[in-house]
Amino acid sequence: MRNTMPMCITPWRLAFSTLFSLSAVFWQAGRTSDQICSVLKREGIESGIVADLGCGTGELTELLAKQGYDMIGIDNAQEMLNVAMEKRYVSGLDILYLLQDMRSFELYGTCRAIISRCDSINYITSYEDLVQVFRLVNNYLDPKGLFIFDCNSLYKYREVLGETTIAENRENGSFIWENSYDEQSHINEYDLTLYIQNEDGEQYRRYEETHLQRAYTIEEIKQAAKEAGLVFQFLVDADTDNEVTRHTERYLFCMQENGK
C-alpha cells in the first residue's frame, strides 16, 4: 500500500460493495429476492405495493420490482438512496424511494407486504424501538398483509462473531473487522476499516465506521410483534429455509397484520 488517502466516513455498504465483487452482492440479493417472492406467492401476494425497510442501495428493491411488485424503498442513508436512484434511472423501473428512519416512517397508504432484510432489524438496539417499528409496520399493512424480515441470531453474535478480529486482503483492497459482543446488553459492536484502491491503482482510500447491533431472542421478537398487533405466522432458517436449530445464524420471520 503506497499511499493512503485521508480517512473519510461513509456508509460501509458502499465501500463493501466495491471491495467484495459485485457479483457476490448480486447473487445474495438474487437469492433473497427468490426467497421473498416464494413466500409472497405462496401466500397469494403476486402483485401490489411492497415496502422495503432498510433498502440500502436498492438491489433487492429492483429485483422485486422486476417481479411485478410496486416497490417503495425506505432508508435513512442519503448516500445509499443516491445509488439506488441511479440504478432506477438505468433500469427505468417505477420505484419510490423515501429518506426515512424505520422507527418513524410514514406512508400515504397501506401495503400488501413489508419486508426488511440484511439484518436491518438488528440495528434497532432498544426493545421499545423494536415494538414501535412493528407498530408502524402493522399500521401500514393491508388487512392480513405480511411482514417478512430477517435478523441475526444470538448464537451468531455470541459464538460465531464474539470477540474476534478479521483481516483480509482482496484484489482491490483490504478490510479489518474488530468485533465485540456484550453478554449482558446483547449489543454487538464492530469497528470496520476498509482500504479501497482508487481507479488510478496508485492510492487507497480509507473508510471507517462503528456499528451497533442487538441480538434478540426468538421469544423477544414474538413478544414485540404481539405487543404491536402482529400475528406470528412462521419462522425458518434464513440461509437454508429449514427449521431453525441452536446453530442457526439468521432467522427469517413472517408476521401478519391483525387489525389497527
KOLVOFI-836626 format. One record per residue: residue in one letter; x negated, y negated, z negated of N, C-alpha, C, O, CB in turn. Coordinates in steps of 0.2 Angstrom, whole numbers, padded with zeros to 4 digits, always signed. Atoms other than C-alpha are relative to their C-alpha. Glycine has a CB too. Layout:
N
aXYZXYZXYZXYZXYZ
...
END
This chain:
260
m-0004+0006+0000+0000+0000+0000-0004-0006+0000-0008-0008-0005+0005+0000-0006
r+0004+0005-0001-0009-0015+0006+0002-0007-0003-0002-0010-0007-0002-0001+0008
n-0002+0006+0003+0001-0030+0001+0007+0001-0002+0011+0005+0001+0000-0006+0005
t-0007-0001+0003+0017-0031-0010+0003-0007+0000+0000-0012-0003-0001+0003-0007
m-0003+0006+0000+0029-0045-0007+0003-0001-0007+0004+0003-0011+0006+0000+0005
p-0003+0001+0006+0036-0054-0022+0006+0003-0002+0010+0005+0003+0001-0008-0001
m-0006-0004+0002+0049-0045-0032+0006-0004+0002+0007-0010+0000+0000+0002-0007
c-0006+0004-0001+0067-0049-0027+0005+0005-0003+0004+0011-0002+0002-0002+0007
i-0005-0004+0003+0083-0042-0035+0006+0001+0005+0008-0004+0008+0003-0003-0006
t-0005-0001-0005+0096-0034-0023+0003+0006-0002+0000+0011-0005-0004+0000+0007
p-0003-0006+0002+0109-0021-0024-0004+0006+0003-0006+0006+0009+0007+0000+0004
w+0005-0005-0002+0099-0005-0024+0002+0005+0006-0002+0008+0009-0002+0005-0006
r-0002-0005-0005+0110+0005-0012-0002-0002+0007-0003+0002+0011+0008+0000+0000
l+0002+0002-0006+0105-0006+0002-0007+0002+0001-0009+0005+0007+0000-0008+0001
a+0006-0002-0001+0087-0003-0001-0001+0008+0000-0005+0011+0004-0005-0003-0006
f+0000-0007+0000+0091+0015-0005+0001+0003+0007-0002+0008+0009+0005+0003-0005
s-0002-0002-0006+0099+0017+0012-0006+0000+0005-0007+0004+0010+0006-0003+0003
t+0006+0001-0004+0083+0011+0020-0006+0005-0001-0009+0008+0003-0003-0007-0001
l+0005-0005+0002+0071+0022+0010+0002+0007+0002-0002+0011+0005-0001-0001-0007
f-0002-0007-0001+0081+0038+0012+0004+0000+0007+0008-0005+0008+0005+0003-0005
s-0002+0000-0007+0085+0042+0030+0008-0001+0000+0012+0002-0003-0002+0006+0004
l-0007+0002-0001+0102+0035+0036+0004+0006+0001+0010+0007+0000+0002-0005+0005
s-0003-0006-0001+0106+0052+0042+0003+0004-0006+0008+0007-0006-0004+0005+0005
a-0002-0003+0006+0107+0059+0025+0006-0004-0004+0010+0000-0006-0006+0000-0005
v-0005+0004+0003+0118+0045+0019+0006+0001+0004+0012+0002+0001-0002-0008+0000
f-0006-0001-0004+0130+0048+0034+0002+0007-0002+0009+0008-0002-0002-0001+0007
w-0002-0007+0001+0130+0067+0030+0004+0000-0006+0009+0003-0007-0006+0004+0000
q-0003+0000+0006+0135+0064+0012+0007-0004+0001+0012-0001-0002-0004-0004-0005
a-0007+0004-0001+0149+0051+0017+0004+0004+0004+0010+0005+0003-0002-0007+0004
g-0004-0004-0005+0155+0063+0031+0003+0006-0004+0009+0007-0004-0004+0003+0005
r-0002-0005+0004+0156+0077+0018+0006-0002-0005+0011+0001-0006-0005+0004-0004
t-0004+0003+0004+0165+0066+0006+0007-0002+0003+0012-0001+0001-0003-0006-0004
s-0006+0002-0004+0177+0060+0019+0004+0006+0002+0010+0006+0001-0002-0003+0007
d-0004-0007-0001+0182+0078+0024+0003+0002-0006+0009+0005-0006-0005+0005+0003
q-0003-0002+0006+0185+0082+0006+0006-0004-0002+0011-0001-0004-0006-0001-0006
i-0006+0004+0002+0196+0067+0003+0006+0001+0005+0011+0002+0003-0002-0008+0001
c-0006-0001-0005+0206+0070+0019+0003+0007-0001+0009+0007+0000-0003+0000+0007
s-0003-0006+0001+0208+0088+0015+0005+0000-0006+0011+0002-0006-0005+0005-0002
v-0005+0001+0006+0216+0083-0002+0006-0004+0002+0012-0002+0001-0003-0003-0006
l-0006+0004-0002+0227+0069+0006+0005+0004+0004+0011+0004+0003-0003-0006+0003
k-0004-0003-0005+0233+0080+0020+0004+0006-0004+0010+0008-0002-0003+0002+0006
r-0003-0006+0004+0237+0095+0008+0006-0003-0004+0010+0001-0005-0005+0003-0005
e-0005+0003+0004+0247+0083-0002+0005-0004+0004+0009-0008+0001-0003-0005-0006
g-0005+0003-0005+0257+0076+0013-0002-0007+0002+0003-0010+0004+0006+0001-0003
i+0002+0007-0002+0247+0060+0015-0004+0000+0006-0010+0001+0005-0003-0004-0006
e+0004+0000-0006+0242+0059+0033-0001-0007+0003-0004-0007+0008+0004+0005+0005
s+0001+0007-0003+0243+0040+0036+0002-0004-0006+0004-0002-0011+0005-0001+0006
g-0002+0005+0005+0247+0024+0027-0006-0003-0003-0012-0002-0001+0004+0003-0006
i+0005+0004+0003+0237+0012+0016-0004+0004-0006-0001+0007-0010+0003-0006-0003
v+0005-0003+0005+0222+0019+0006-0005-0005-0002-0008-0008+0002-0003+0007+0003
a+0005+0005+0002+0211+0008-0005-0006+0004-0003-0005+0009-0006+0003-0004-0006
d+0006-0003+0002+0193+0012-0008-0003-0004-0005-0006-0009-0004-0005+0001+0006
l+0003+0004+0005+0187+0006-0025-0008+0001-0001-0010+0007-0001+0003+0002-0007
g+0007-0001+0000+0168+0003-0026-0002+0002+0007-0006+0007+0008-0002+0005-0005
c+0001-0002-0006+0167+0004-0007-0007-0001+0003-0009+0003+0008+0005-0003+0005
g+0007+0001-0002+0149-0002-0006+0000-0003+0007+0003-0008+0009-0004+0007+0000
t+0002+0003-0006+0143-0004+0012+0006+0003+0005+0005+0002+0011-0007+0002+0003
g-0005-0002-0004+0159+0004+0019+0000+0006+0004+0004+0007+0009+0002-0005+0004
e+0001-0006-0004+0153+0020+0026+0006+0005-0001+0008+0007+0004-0007+0004-0003
l-0006-0004+0001+0167+0031+0018+0006-0003+0003+0010+0000+0006+0000+0002-0007
t-0005+0004-0003+0179+0017+0022+0001+0001+0007+0007+0002+0010+0000-0007-0003
e+0000-0001-0007+0175+0018+0040+0002+0007+0002+0006+0007+0007-0007-0002+0003
l-0001-0006-0002+0176+0036+0041+0008+0002-0001+0011+0005+0003-0004+0005-0003
l-0007-0001+0002+0193+0037+0033+0005-0004+0005+0010-0002+0007+0002-0002-0007
a-0003+0004-0005+0199+0023+0045+0001+0003+0006+0006+0003+0010-0003-0007+0001
k+0000-0003-0006+0194+0033+0059+0005+0006+0000+0007+0009+0005-0007+0003+0002
q-0004-0005+0001+0205+0047+0052+0008-0002+0001+0012+0002+0000-0001+0004-0006
g-0007+0003-0001+0220+0035+0054+0003-0003-0006+0009-0005-0006+0005+0006+0002
y-0003+0003+0006+0222+0028+0037-0001-0008+0000-0006-0010+0003-0004+0003-0006
d+0000+0008+0001+0225+0009+0034-0005-0001-0006-0002-0001-0011+0007-0003+0000
m+0005+0000+0005+0209+0006+0024+0000-0007-0003+0000-0012+0000-0006+0002+0002
i+0002+0006+0004+0206-0008+0010-0006+0002-0003-0006+0007-0007+0006-0002-0004
g+0006-0002+0003+0188-0008+0004-0001-0006-0006+0000-0012-0004-0006+0000+0005
i+0001+0004+0005+0185-0016-0013-0007+0001-0004-0008+0007-0005+0006+0001-0006
d+0007+0000+0004+0168-0020-0021-0002-0007-0003+0001-0012+0000-0006+0002+0005
n+0001+0006+0003+0161-0033-0032-0007-0003+0002-0010-0007-0001+0000+0001-0008
a+0007+0002-0003+0144-0035-0022+0001-0003+0007+0003+0001+0011-0005+0006+0000
q-0001+0004-0007+0145-0048-0008-0005+0003+0005-0003+0004+0011-0001-0007-0001
e+0005-0002-0004+0129-0041-0001+0002+0007+0004+0001+0008+0010-0007+0001-0003
m-0002-0006-0003+0137-0024+0001+0006-0001+0005+0006+0002+0010+0003+0005-0006
l-0006+0002-0005+0153-0031+0009-0003-0003+0006+0001-0002+0012+0005-0004-0004
n+0003+0003-0006+0142-0041+0021-0002+0006+0005+0000+0005+0011-0006-0004-0001
v+0002-0006-0005+0135-0024+0028+0006+0003+0002+0007+0005+0008-0004+0004-0004
a-0006-0003-0002+0152-0017+0028+0004-0003+0005+0006+0000+0010+0005+0001-0006
m-0003+0004-0005+0159-0031+0038-0003+0000+0007+0000-0001+0012+0001-0007-0002
e+0004-0001-0006+0145-0029+0050+0002+0006+0004+0002+0006+0010-0008-0001-0001
k-0002-0007-0003+0150-0011+0053+0007-0001+0003+0008+0002+0008+0000+0005-0006
r-0007+0001-0003+0168-0016+0055+0000-0004+0007+0004-0002+0011+0004-0004-0005
y+0000+0004-0007+0163-0029+0069-0002+0005+0005+0000+0004+0011-0005-0005-0001
v+0002-0004-0005+0154-0015+0078+0005+0005+0002+0006+0007+0008-0007+0004-0002
s-0005-0005-0001+0167-0002+0076+0007-0002+0003+0011+0001+0006+0001+0004-0006
g-0007+0002-0002+0182-0013+0079+0006+0002-0004+0011+0001-0002+0001+0001+0007
l-0006-0002+0004+0192-0005+0065+0003-0005-0004+0000-0010-0006-0003+0006-0004
d-0004+0005+0004+0205-0014+0056+0000+0001-0007+0005+0005-0010+0008+0000+0003
i+0001-0001+0007+0199-0014+0038+0000-0006-0003-0003-0011-0001-0007+0004-0001
l+0000+0005+0004+0202-0026+0025-0005+0001-0006-0004+0005-0010+0008-0002-0003
y+0005+0000+0005+0188-0030+0013+0001-0005-0005+0002-0011-0003-0008+0000+0003
l-0001+0004+0006+0190-0038-0004-0006+0000-0005-0008+0005-0007+0007+0001-0003
l+0005+0001+0005+0177-0045-0016+0003-0001-0006+0005-0006-0009-0005-0007+0002
q-0003+0000+0006+0184-0040-0032-0003+0006-0005-0006+0010-0003+0008+0002+0001
d+0002-0005+0005+0180-0031-0048+0005+0005-0001+0011+0003-0002-0002-0004-0007
m-0005-0005+0001+0189-0014-0051+0004-0001-0006+0009+0002-0007-0003+0007+0001
r-0003+0001+0006+0193-0020-0068+0006-0005+0000+0009-0006-0005-0005-0001-0006
s-0005+0005-0001+0204-0034-0062+0002-0001+0007+0004-0006+0009-0003-0007-0002
f-0002+0000-0007+0208-0030-0044+0007-0002+0001+0011+0000-0003-0003+0006+0004
e-0006+0002-0001+0223-0037-0036+0002+0002+0008-0002+0001+0012+0002-0007-0001
l-0002-0001-0007+0233-0031-0020+0007-0003+0001+0010-0004-0004+0000+0008+0001
y-0007+0003-0002+0248-0038-0011+0005+0005+0000+0011+0003+0000-0001-0003+0007
g-0005-0006+0000+0257-0021-0011-0003+0006-0003-0008+0006-0006+0003+0001+0007
t+0003-0007+0003+0255-0003-0016-0003+0004+0006-0002+0003+0012+0006+0004-0003
c+0004-0005-0004+0245+0011-0008+0003+0007+0000+0005+0009-0006-0007-0001-0001
r-0002-0007+0001+0249+0029-0004-0005+0004-0004-0004+0009-0007+0000+0003+0007
a+0005-0003+0004+0232+0033-0011-0005-0005-0002-0006-0010+0002-0003+0006+0003
i+0006+0004+0002+0217+0025-0020-0005+0005-0002-0004+0010-0005+0002-0005-0006
i+0006-0004+0001+0200+0033-0020-0006-0004-0003-0006-0010-0003-0002+0003+0006
s+0006+0003+0002+0184+0030-0029-0006+0005-0001-0005+0010-0005+0001-0004-0007
r+0005-0006+0000+0168+0040-0025-0007-0003-0002-0007-0009-0003+0000+0003+0007
c+0007+0001+0001+0149+0040-0028-0001-0003-0007-0004-0008-0008-0002-0006+0005
d+0000+0001+0007+0151+0039-0047+0001-0007-0002-0001-0010-0007-0007+0002-0002
s-0002+0007+0002+0158+0021-0047+0004+0000-0007+0003-0005-0010+0005-0003+0006
i-0003+0000+0007+0169+0026-0062-0005+0000-0006-0003-0003-0011+0005+0006+0000
n+0005+0000+0005+0153+0029-0072-0002-0007-0002-0005-0008-0007-0005+0005+0002
y+0002+0006+0002+0149+0011-0071+0005-0004-0004+0003-0009-0007-0001-0004+0007
i-0004+0003+0005+0164+0007-0082-0002+0003-0007-0001+0008-0008+0008+0002+0002
t+0004-0002+0006+0155+0008-0098+0004+0000-0007+0001+0001-0012-0006-0004-0001
s-0004+0000+0006+0169+0005-0111+0007+0004+0002+0009+0003+0007+0002-0007-0002
y-0006-0004+0000+0184+0016-0114+0006-0004+0002+0010-0003+0006+0001+0004-0006
e-0006+0005-0001+0196+0001-0114+0000-0002+0007+0005-0003+0010-0001-0006-0005
d+0000+0002-0007+0190-0005-0097+0002+0006+0004+0005+0005+0010-0007-0002+0002
l-0002-0006-0004+0192+0013-0091+0008+0000+0001+0011+0001+0006-0003+0006-0002
v-0007+0000+0000+0210+0013-0096+0003-0006+0004+0008-0005+0008+0003-0001-0008
q-0003+0005-0004+0213-0004-0088-0001+0001+0007+0004-0001+0011-0004-0007-0002
v+0000-0002-0007+0206+0002-0072+0005+0005+0002+0008+0004+0008-0007+0003+0002
f-0005-0004-0002+0218+0016-0072+0007-0003+0000+0011-0001+0004-0001+0006-0005
r-0006+0003-0001+0232+0005-0076+0001-0004+0006+0007-0004+0009+0001-0005-0006
l-0001+0004-0007+0229-0006-0061+0001+0005+0005+0005+0004+0010-0007-0004+0001
v-0001-0005-0006+0227+0010-0050+0008+0002+0000+0011+0002+0005-0004+0006-0002
n-0007-0002+0001+0244+0016-0057+0005-0005+0003+0010-0004+0006+0002+0002-0007
n-0005+0005-0002+0252-0001-0054+0000-0001+0008+0005-0003+0011-0003-0007-0003
y+0000+0001-0007+0246-0002-0036+0001+0006+0005-0001+0006+0011-0007-0003+0002
l-0001-0006-0003+0250+0016-0031+0008+0000+0002+0012-0002-0002-0002+0006-0004
d-0007-0001-0002+0266+0020-0021+0003+0005-0005-0001+0009-0009+0001+0003+0007
p-0002-0005+0004+0278+0031-0031-0003+0007+0002-0002+0009+0008+0008+0001+0000
k+0004-0006-0001+0269+0048-0033-0006+0000+0004-0008+0005+0006+0005+0005+0003
g+0006+0001-0003+0254+0041-0025-0006+0003-0003-0005+0004-0009-0001-0007+0002
l+0006-0004+0003+0237+0049-0028-0006-0005-0001-0007-0009+0003-0002+0006+0005
f+0007+0003+0001+0221+0043-0036-0005+0005+0000-0005+0010-0005+0000-0004-0007
i+0005-0005-0001+0206+0053-0031-0007-0003-0001-0009-0008+0002+0000+0003+0007
f+0007+0003+0002+0189+0049-0039-0004+0006-0003-0002+0011-0005+0001-0005-0005
d+0005-0004+0003+0173+0057-0045-0004-0003-0005-0003-0009-0006-0005+0003+0006
c+0004+0003+0005+0162+0055-0059-0006+0005-0002-0004+0011-0002+0004-0003-0007
n+0006-0005+0003+0145+0062-0066+0002+0003-0006+0006-0001-0010-0006-0004+0000
s-0002-0003+0006+0147+0074-0080-0005-0001-0006-0011-0004-0004+0000+0008+0001
l+0004+0000+0005+0140+0074-0097-0006+0004+0000-0012+0002-0001+0004+0002-0007
y+0006-0005-0001+0129+0089-0093-0005-0003+0005-0011-0003+0003+0003+0006+0003
k+0005+0003-0005+0121+0079-0078-0004-0005-0004-0010-0005-0003+0004-0003+0006
y+0004+0006+0003+0116+0064-0089-0004+0003-0006-0010+0001-0006+0005-0005-0003
r+0003-0003+0006+0111+0075-0104-0006+0005+0002-0011+0004-0001+0005+0003-0005
e+0005-0006-0001+0102+0090-0096-0004-0001+0006-0009+0001+0007+0004+0006+0000
v+0003+0001-0007+0098+0085-0078-0004-0006+0000-0010-0006+0002+0005+0000+0006
l+0004+0006-0001+0093+0067-0079-0004-0001-0007-0010-0002-0007+0005-0006+0001
g+0004+0001+0007+0089+0064-0098-0005-0005+0000-0004-0010+0002-0002+0007-0002
e+0006+0005+0000+0073+0056-0102-0005+0002+0005-0010+0006+0004-0003+0001-0007
t+0005-0002-0006+0064+0058-0085-0002-0006+0003+0001-0012+0004+0004+0005+0004
t+0002+0005-0005+0054+0048-0073-0002+0004+0006-0005+0009+0006-0007-0004-0003
i+0000-0003-0007+0055+0052-0055-0004-0005+0005-0002-0010+0005+0007+0002+0003
a+0004+0005-0005+0042+0045-0042-0001+0004+0006-0002+0010+0006-0006-0002-0003
e+0001-0004-0006+0042+0050-0024-0002-0005+0006+0000-0011+0006+0007+0003+0002
n+0002+0003-0006+0034+0044-0008+0004+0002+0006+0004+0008+0007-0008+0000+0001
r-0003-0002-0006+0043+0043+0008-0004-0003+0006-0008-0007+0005+0008-0002+0000
e+0003+0002-0006+0038+0039+0026+0000-0008+0000-0005-0011+0002+0003+0002+0006
n-0001+0007-0001+0044+0021+0025+0000-0004-0007+0003-0009-0007+0006-0002+0004
g+0000+0003+0007+0042+0018+0006-0001+0005-0005-0002+0011-0004+0006-0005-0001
s+0001-0005+0006+0042+0025-0011+0005-0003-0006+0007-0009-0005-0007+0000-0003
f-0005+0002+0005+0053+0024-0027-0003+0003-0007-0006+0008-0007+0007+0002+0001
i+0001-0002+0007+0051+0025-0046+0007+0000-0004+0010-0006-0004-0006-0004-0004
w-0006+0000+0004+0066+0030-0056-0001+0002-0007-0003+0008-0009+0006+0006+0003
e+0001-0001+0007+0065+0029-0075+0006+0000-0004+0010-0004-0004-0005-0006-0003
n-0006-0002+0003+0079+0037-0084+0000+0001-0007-0004+0004-0010+0004+0006+0004
s-0001-0001+0007+0085+0037-0102+0008+0001-0001+0012-0003+0002-0003-0006-0004
y-0007-0002+0002+0101+0044-0110+0001-0001-0007-0003+0003-0011+0002+0007+0003
d-0001+0001+0007+0108+0039-0127+0006+0004-0002+0011+0004+0000+0002-0008-0002
e-0005-0005+0002+0117+0053-0135+0006-0003-0004+0012+0000-0003-0003+0006-0004
q-0005+0002+0004+0127+0043-0147+0005-0004+0004+0011-0004+0003-0003-0005-0006
s-0004+0004-0004+0134+0030-0135+0002+0003+0007+0007+0001+0010-0003-0007+0002
h-0001-0004-0006+0134+0042-0120-0002-0005+0006+0001-0004+0012+0007+0002+0001
i+0002+0005-0005+0126+0027-0110-0007+0003+0003-0012+0004+0000-0001-0007-0003
n+0006-0002-0004+0114+0032-0096-0003-0006+0003+0000-0010+0006+0001+0005+0005
e+0003+0005-0003+0101+0019-0091-0006+0002+0004-0010+0006+0003-0003-0005-0006
y+0005-0001-0005+0090+0019-0076-0003-0006+0003+0001-0010+0005+0002+0005+0005
d+0003+0005-0003+0077+0007-0070-0003+0003+0007-0007+0007+0007-0006-0003-0005
l+0001-0002-0007+0075+0009-0051-0005-0005+0003-0003-0011+0004+0006+0001+0004
t+0004+0005-0004+0060+0001-0042-0001+0004+0007-0004+0009+0007-0007-0001-0004
l+0001-0002-0007+0059+0003-0023-0005-0004+0003-0005-0010+0002+0007+0000+0003
y+0005+0003-0004+0045-0001-0012+0001+0001+0007+0000+0007+0010-0008+0001-0002
i-0002-0001-0007+0051-0003+0006-0004-0003+0005-0006-0009+0004+0007-0002+0001
q+0004+0002-0005+0040-0005+0021+0003-0005+0005+0009-0004+0007-0003+0005+0004
n-0003+0005-0004+0043-0021+0031+0000+0003+0008-0004+0008+0009-0003-0006+0000
e+0000-0002-0007+0046-0019+0050-0007-0001+0003-0008+0003+0008+0005-0005+0004
d+0006+0001-0003+0029-0025+0054-0005+0006-0002-0011+0006+0000-0004-0007-0002
g+0004-0005+0003+0022-0010+0044-0006-0002-0004-0010+0003-0006-0002+0004+0006
e+0006+0003+0004+0009-0021+0035+0002-0001-0007-0003-0001-0011-0003-0006+0004
q-0001+0002+0007+0018-0026+0020+0006+0004-0003+0010+0007+0001+0002-0007+0000
y-0005-0003+0003+0030-0019+0007+0004-0005-0004+0001-0009-0007-0002+0006-0004
r-0005+0004+0005+0045-0027-0002+0002+0004-0006+0004+0010-0005+0006-0003+0004
r-0002-0003+0007+0049-0023-0020+0007-0002-0002+0008-0008-0002-0005-0002-0005
y-0006+0001+0003+0066-0021-0026+0001+0003-0007-0002+0009-0008+0006+0003+0005
e+0000-0003+0007+0070-0018-0044+0007-0002-0003+0010-0007-0003-0005-0003-0004
e-0006+0000+0004+0086-0015-0054+0001+0004-0006-0002+0009-0006+0006+0001+0005
t-0002-0004+0006+0093-0009-0070+0007+0002+0000+0011-0002+0001-0002-0003-0007
h-0007-0003-0001+0109+0002-0070+0002+0003-0007-0002+0007-0009+0001+0004+0006
l-0003-0004+0005+0120+0007-0084+0006+0004+0002+0010+0001+0005+0002-0005-0006
q-0005-0004-0001+0132+0021-0083+0002+0004-0006-0002+0005-0011-0001+0005+0006
r-0002-0004+0006+0143+0030-0096+0002+0007+0002+0006+0008+0007+0005-0004-0003
a-0002-0007-0001+0146+0049-0097+0007+0000-0004+0007-0001-0010-0005+0005-0002
y-0006-0001+0003+0164+0053-0100+0002+0008+0000+0000+0011+0004+0006-0004+0003
t-0002-0007+0000+0171+0070-0106+0006+0001+0004+0010-0004+0006+0001+0002-0007
i-0006-0001-0004+0185+0078-0096+0006-0002-0004+0011-0005-0002+0001+0008+0002
e-0005+0002+0004+0196+0075-0111+0001-0007+0000+0007-0010-0001-0001+0003-0007
e+0000+0007+0001+0192+0057-0112+0003-0003+0007+0007-0008+0007-0007-0004-0001
i-0003+0002-0006+0196+0055-0093+0008+0001+0000+0012-0003+0002-0003+0003+0006
k-0007-0002+0000+0213+0064-0095+0004-0005-0005+0009-0007-0003+0001+0007-0002
q-0003+0004+0005+0217+0054-0111+0001-0008+0003+0006-0011+0002-0003+0000-0006
a+0000+0007-0003+0213+0037-0102+0006+0000+0005+0009-0005+0006-0007-0002+0003
a-0005+0000-0005+0224+0042-0087+0007+0000-0003+0011-0003-0001-0001+0006+0004
k-0006-0001+0004+0238+0047-0099+0002-0007-0002+0008-0009-0002+0000+0005-0005
e-0001+0007+0003+0237+0030-0108+0002-0005+0006+0006-0009+0005-0005-0002-0004
a-0001+0005-0005+0238+0021-0091+0006+0002+0004+0008-0002+0008-0006+0000+0005
g-0006-0002-0003+0253+0031-0085-0001+0005+0006+0004+0006+0009+0004-0006+0003
l+0001-0005-0005+0245+0043-0073+0001+0007-0002+0000+0008-0008-0008-0001+0003
v-0001-0007+0001+0248+0061-0072-0005+0004+0003-0007+0004+0009+0007+0003+0002
f+0005-0005-0002+0234+0074-0071+0003+0005+0005+0008+0008+0004-0004+0003-0006
q-0002-0005-0005+0235+0084-0055-0005+0006+0000-0003+0012-0001+0000-0003+0007
f+0005-0005+0000+0219+0094-0054-0007-0003+0000-0008-0009+0000+0000+0004+0007
l+0007+0002+0001+0200+0094-0057-0004+0006+0003-0003+0012+0002-0002+0000-0007
v+0005-0005-0003+0186+0103-0047-0007-0003+0000-0008-0008-0002+0002+0002+0008
d+0007+0002-0001+0168+0103-0045-0001-0004+0007+0001-0001+0012-0005+0006+0000
a+0000+0005-0006+0165+0088-0033-0005+0003+0005-0005+0001+0011-0002-0007-0002
d+0005-0002-0005+0150+0097-0025+0001+0007+0003-0002+0008+0009-0007+0000-0004
t-0001-0007-0003+0157+0114-0022+0007+0001+0001+0009+0006+0005-0002+0005-0005
d-0007-0001+0000+0176+0112-0023+0002+0006-0004+0008+0008-0003+0002+0001+0007
n-0002-0005+0004+0176+0126-0035+0002-0002-0007+0002-0008-0008-0006+0006-0001
e-0002+0002+0007+0182+0127-0053-0006-0003-0004-0012-0001-0002+0003+0006-0004
v+0006+0002+0004+0171+0117-0065-0003+0005-0005+0001+0009-0007+0002-0007-0004
t+0004-0004+0005+0158+0125-0076-0003-0004-0005-0004-0010-0004-0004+0006+0004
r+0004+0004+0005+0147+0120-0090-0006-0003+0004-0009-0008+0001-0002+0004-0006
h+0006+0003-0003+0134+0116-0077+0002-0004+0006-0002-0006+0010-0004+0006+0003
t-0002+0005-0005+0145+0105-0066-0003-0006-0001-0003-0009-0006+0008+0000+0000
e+0003+0007+0001+0136+0089-0062+0005-0006+0002+0003-0011+0000-0006+0000+0004
r-0004+0006-0002+0150+0079-0054+0007+0003+0001+0008+0008+0004-0002-0002+0007
y-0007-0002+0000+0169+0081-0056+0004-0004+0005+0002-0010+0007+0003-0002-0007
l-0004+0003-0004+0182+0077-0044+0007+0001-0003+0010+0006-0003+0000+0003+0008
f-0007+0000+0003+0199+0072-0052+0005-0002+0005+0004-0006+0010+0000-0005-0006
c-0006+0003-0004+0216+0069-0044+0005-0001-0005+0007+0003-0009+0002+0005+0006
m-0005+0003+0004+0229+0059-0053+0006-0002+0004+0005-0004+0010-0002-0005-0005
q-0006+0002-0004+0247+0055-0048+0003-0006-0004+0004-0006-0010+0004+0005+0001
e-0004+0005+0003+0257+0039-0051+0006+0003-0003+0009+0008-0001+0002-0005+0006
n-0006-0002+0003+0271+0041-0063+0004-0005-0003+0006-0005-0009-0002+0005-0006
g-0004+0006+0003+0281+0025-0065-0004-0006-0002-0010-0005-0004+0004+0003-0005
k+0004+0007+0002+0276+0007-0069+0002-0001-0007-0001-0006-0009+0002-0005+0005
END
